[in-house]
Amino acid sequence: MTGPEHYRTAEQLLDWAANSEPGGETERYRLSAAQVHATLALAAATALTAGDDDYHADYHAVQAGMTEWRTVAGDQTPAEEQRERMGGQP
């Protein structure tokens, strides 16, 4: 499971917990599971690079990871923002 997938799962579990019986076992389980997924998402976000000396490989890994995070967060990538400013032109 990727960091963004953990993030989405945490959000879903929080939604489900909000619709659970307040104070019940199901609510507590969902909140606990959401916390675990949120922690794993955070860990994944801080470990985007491989940590080796290959700058170009690290750069591309970070860019790919950031694009996926922007998608999860609902943000546009810089290229999408530029296209929008230019009226949809490539």
N, CA, C and O of each residue as an XYZ file, in Angstrom:
360
protein
N       0.854     -1.169      0.000
C       0.000      0.000      0.000
C       0.901      1.233      0.000
O       1.844      1.311      0.787
N       0.619      2.188     -0.869
C       1.431      3.409     -0.951
C       0.984      4.414      0.105
O      -0.062      4.254      0.734
N       1.792      5.446      0.286
C       1.439      6.500      1.226
C       0.087      7.128      0.908
O      -0.755      7.244      1.798
N      -0.143      7.539     -0.343
C      -1.448      8.105     -0.677
C      -2.606      7.130     -0.444
O      -3.705      7.548     -0.079
N      -2.363      5.843     -0.652
C      -3.421      4.860     -0.369
C      -3.705      4.784      1.132
O      -4.859      4.661      1.542
N      -2.656      4.857      1.946
C      -2.869      4.905      3.394
C      -3.672      6.147      3.775
O      -4.568      6.085      4.617
N      -3.345      7.261      3.153
C      -4.046      8.523      3.430
C      -5.535      8.393      3.102
O      -6.391      8.766      3.903
N      -5.828      7.860      1.919
C      -7.240      7.684      1.513
C      -7.969      6.725      2.462
O      -9.126      6.950      2.817
N      -7.283      5.664      2.862
C      -7.891      4.702      3.781
C      -8.184      5.358      5.128
O      -9.241      5.128      5.715
N      -7.253      6.171      5.618
C      -7.476      6.876      6.885
C      -8.691      7.788      6.779
O      -9.514      7.839      7.693
N      -8.806      8.510      5.662
C      -9.974      9.379      5.465
C     -11.268      8.572      5.465
O     -12.255      8.972      6.083
N     -11.261      7.437      4.772
C     -12.462      6.603      4.694
C     -12.842      6.073      6.078
O     -14.014      6.086      6.453
N     -11.859      5.615      6.821
C     -12.127      5.106      8.161
C     -12.683      6.196      9.082
O     -13.554      5.930      9.910
N     -12.181      7.409      8.936
C     -12.719      8.517      9.730
C     -14.175      8.800      9.371
O     -14.998      9.061     10.248
N     -14.484      8.747      8.089
C     -15.880      8.929      7.662
C     -16.761      7.838      8.261
O     -17.843      8.117      8.777
N     -16.292      6.604      8.188
C     -17.073      5.493      8.732
C     -17.227      5.623     10.244
O     -18.290      5.320     10.786
N     -16.173      6.071     10.931
C     -16.249      6.246     12.382
C     -17.289      7.306     12.743
O     -18.002      7.168     13.737
N     -17.374      8.354     11.940
C     -18.350      9.417     12.201
C     -19.778      8.901     12.096
O     -20.692      9.457     12.707
N     -19.969      7.838     11.321
C     -21.303      7.260     11.151
C     -21.535      6.043     12.036
O     -22.539      5.345     11.893
N     -20.602      5.792     12.954
C     -20.735      4.665     13.881
C     -21.424      5.132     15.158
O     -21.576      6.329     15.403
N     -21.830      4.168     15.956
C     -22.420      4.499     17.251
C     -21.355      5.169     18.115
O     -20.295      4.587     18.346
N     -21.624      6.386     18.595
C     -20.626      7.102     19.404
C     -20.221      6.299     20.641
O     -21.072      5.830     21.398
N     -18.929      6.150     20.831
C     -18.411      5.429     21.984
C     -18.423      3.922     21.855
O     -17.990      3.214     22.765
N     -18.915      3.425     20.734
C     -18.997      1.980     20.543
C     -17.679      1.371     20.101
O     -16.731      2.070     19.743
N     -17.649      0.034     20.136
C     -16.431     -0.680     19.720
C     -16.075     -0.414     18.271
O     -14.900     -0.272     17.935
N     -17.086     -0.345     17.407
C     -16.827     -0.117     15.981
C     -16.189      1.250     15.771
O     -15.239      1.387     14.999
N     -16.711      2.254     16.456
C     -16.130      3.594     16.327
C     -14.683      3.600     16.798
O     -13.812      4.151     16.125
N     -14.422      2.990     17.953
C     -13.055      2.956     18.487
C     -12.109      2.215     17.542
O     -10.981      2.654     17.322
N     -12.566      1.100     16.989
C     -11.729      0.339     16.058
C     -11.397      1.187     14.829
O     -10.244      1.263     14.405
N     -12.426      1.820     14.267
C     -12.205      2.613     13.045
C     -11.286      3.799     13.301
O     -10.441      4.121     12.466
N     -11.444      4.451     14.449
C     -10.562      5.569     14.772
C      -9.124      5.089     14.972
O      -8.186      5.752     14.527
N      -8.943      3.962     15.625
C      -7.600      3.413     15.827
C      -6.966      3.034     14.496
O      -5.797      3.334     14.253
N      -7.726      2.381     13.643
C      -7.205      1.984     12.330
C      -6.878      3.214     11.487
O      -5.882      3.224     10.764
N      -7.710      4.245     11.575
C      -7.449      5.486     10.837
C      -6.141      6.111     11.299
O      -5.368      6.613     10.483
N      -5.892      6.083     12.594
C      -4.657      6.650     13.125
C      -3.437      5.890     12.605
O      -2.427      6.498     12.251
N      -3.534      4.582     12.560
C      -2.422      3.775     12.045
C      -2.160      4.113     10.580
O      -1.012      4.318     10.188
N      -3.211      4.171      9.774
C      -3.033      4.494      8.348
C      -2.489      5.903      8.154
O      -1.662      6.127      7.270
N      -2.941      6.858      8.968
C      -2.426      8.223      8.864
C      -0.937      8.269      9.207
O      -0.175      8.992      8.565
N      -0.522      7.504     10.211
C       0.886      7.445     10.593
C       1.724      6.830      9.473
O       2.816      7.313      9.171
N       1.212      5.771      8.864
C       1.937      5.143      7.748
C       2.011      6.073      6.542
O       3.017      6.087      5.833
N       0.963      6.843      6.303
C       0.983      7.819      5.206
C       2.055      8.867      5.466
O       2.794      9.241      4.555
N       2.144      9.338      6.692
C       3.157     10.329      7.051
C       4.562      9.755      6.886
O       5.454     10.426      6.367
N       4.754      8.529      7.324
C       6.063      7.887      7.175
C       6.433      7.760      5.706
O       7.584      7.992      5.335
N       5.483      7.400      4.875
C       5.752      7.266      3.446
C       6.090      8.612      2.820
O       6.952      8.689      1.944
N       5.421      9.668      3.261
C       5.671     10.994      2.698
C       7.059     11.510      3.042
O       7.650     12.263      2.268
N       7.583     11.115      4.189
C       8.911     11.583      4.589
C      10.028     10.714      4.027
O      11.203     11.050      4.180
N       9.687      9.613      3.386
C      10.699      8.692      2.854
C      10.582      8.570      1.338
O      10.655      7.467      0.797
N      10.403      9.695      0.654
C      10.190      9.645     -0.790
C      11.447      9.295     -1.576
O      11.339      8.779     -2.689
N      12.623      9.554     -1.042
C      13.843      9.248     -1.787
C      14.473      7.964     -1.274
O      14.255      7.551     -0.135
N      15.245      7.359     -2.128
C      15.887      6.091     -1.793
C      17.089      6.288     -0.877
O      17.517      5.346     -0.210
N      17.636      7.500     -0.837
C      18.769      7.777      0.032
C      20.113      7.403     -0.565
O      21.120      7.417      0.142
N      20.157      7.066     -1.863
C      21.450      6.749     -2.463
C      22.018      7.999     -3.137
O      21.440      9.082     -3.041
N      23.140      7.842     -3.809
C      23.820      8.984     -4.423
C      23.359      9.262     -5.844
O      23.923     10.141     -6.495
N      22.381      8.566     -6.341
C      21.900      8.771     -7.706
C      20.874      9.903     -7.704
O      19.679      9.671     -7.523
N      21.354     11.122     -7.907
C      20.498     12.307     -7.830
C      19.322     12.227     -8.789
O      18.192     12.522     -8.401
N      19.562     11.836    -10.021
C      18.490     11.813    -11.019
C      17.411     10.799    -10.668
O      16.225     11.087    -10.830
N      17.789      9.631    -10.195
C      16.802      8.626     -9.801
C      15.985      9.146     -8.615
O      14.765      8.987     -8.579
N      16.664      9.767     -7.646
C      15.955     10.329     -6.496
C      15.001     11.431     -6.938
O      13.858     11.486     -6.485
N      15.467     12.307     -7.822
C      14.637     13.412     -8.288
C      13.354     12.897     -8.935
O      12.263     13.383     -8.636
N      13.490     11.916     -9.817
C      12.307     11.377    -10.504
C      11.388     10.626     -9.538
O      10.167     10.668     -9.687
N      11.962      9.948     -8.562
C      11.138      9.255     -7.563
C      10.340     10.260     -6.745
O       9.159     10.050     -6.471
N      10.988     11.347     -6.359
C      10.294     12.387     -5.589
C       9.197     13.020     -6.425
O       8.087     13.231     -5.934
N       9.493     13.326     -7.683
C       8.478     13.939     -8.540
C       7.276     13.028     -8.726
O       6.136     13.488     -8.675
N       7.519     11.748     -8.939
C       6.414     10.800     -9.091
C       5.613     10.709     -7.799
O       4.383     10.693     -7.826
N       6.303     10.649     -6.683
C       5.622     10.584     -5.395
C       4.814     11.835     -5.110
O       3.697     11.747     -4.602
N       5.362     13.000     -5.430
C       4.652     14.255     -5.176
C       3.420     14.375     -6.067
O       2.396     14.904     -5.634
N       3.504     13.894     -7.293
C       2.342     13.925     -8.171
C       1.218     13.089     -7.579
O       0.058     13.500     -7.595
N       1.560     11.915     -7.056
C       0.543     11.055     -6.452
C      -0.057     11.715     -5.211
O      -1.266     11.640     -4.989
N       0.795     12.367     -4.395
C       0.281     13.057     -3.202
C      -0.622     14.218     -3.594
O      -1.653     14.437     -2.959
N      -0.251     14.971     -4.638
C      -1.099     16.092     -5.082
C      -2.458     15.582     -5.532
O      -3.479     16.225     -5.285
N      -2.476     14.442     -6.184
C      -3.738     13.867     -6.629
C      -4.620     13.534     -5.440
O      -5.815     13.830     -5.451
N      -4.047     12.926     -4.420
C      -4.803     12.566     -3.227
C      -5.311     13.817     -2.519
O      -6.448     13.855     -2.047
N      -4.467     14.834     -2.450
C      -4.839     16.058     -1.741
C      -5.788     16.928     -2.565
O      -6.344     17.898     -2.050
N      -5.973     16.588     -3.835
C      -6.863     17.377     -4.680
C      -6.173     18.577     -5.301
O      -6.829     19.409     -5.928
N      -4.872     18.681     -5.140
C      -4.123     19.781     -5.728
C      -3.764     19.450     -7.165
O      -3.705     18.283     -7.553
N      -3.528     20.479     -7.939
C      -3.098     20.271     -9.311
C      -1.575     20.231     -9.356
O      -0.897     20.837     -8.527
N      -1.059     19.513    -10.331
C       0.377     19.528    -10.543
C       0.726     20.864    -11.189
O      -0.155     21.520    -11.746
N       1.993     21.284    -11.130
C       2.376     22.546    -11.766
C       2.023     22.590    -13.252
O       1.612     23.637    -13.752
N       2.175     21.481    -13.962
C       1.835     21.457    -15.392
C       0.338     21.678    -15.602
O      -0.065     22.375    -16.533
N      -0.485     21.083    -14.737
C      -1.934     21.273    -14.839
C      -2.316     22.719    -14.552
O      -3.175     23.288    -15.226
N      -1.676     23.308    -13.554
C      -1.958     24.704    -13.235
C      -1.581     25.611    -14.401
O      -2.318     26.541    -14.728
N      -0.435     25.344    -15.032
C      -0.009     26.152    -16.158
C      -0.979     26.006    -17.329
O      -1.328     27.004    -17.960
N      -1.420     24.792    -17.630
C      -2.393     24.580    -18.706
C      -3.678     25.347    -18.430
O      -4.266     25.944    -19.332
N      -4.107     25.324    -17.169
C      -5.335     26.027    -16.817
C      -5.179     27.532    -17.017
O      -6.091     28.199    -17.505
N      -4.015     28.061    -16.637
C      -3.768     29.491    -16.821
C      -3.733     29.865    -18.305
O      -4.075     30.988    -18.675
N      -3.319     28.921    -19.149
C      -3.215     29.174    -20.581
C      -4.513     28.815    -21.316
O      -4.538     28.762    -22.545
N      -5.562     28.575    -20.576
C      -6.839     28.271    -21.209
C      -6.933     26.869    -21.758
O      -7.644     26.637    -22.736
N      -6.229     25.921    -21.149
C      -6.315     24.522    -21.552
C      -5.365     24.138    -22.661
O      -5.385     22.991    -23.106
N      -4.526     25.061    -23.129
C      -3.578     24.738    -24.199
C      -2.413     23.928    -23.640
O      -1.953     24.190    -22.529
N      -1.931     22.937    -24.408
C      -0.792     22.120    -23.931
C       0.501     22.905    -23.850
O       1.534     22.355    -23.469
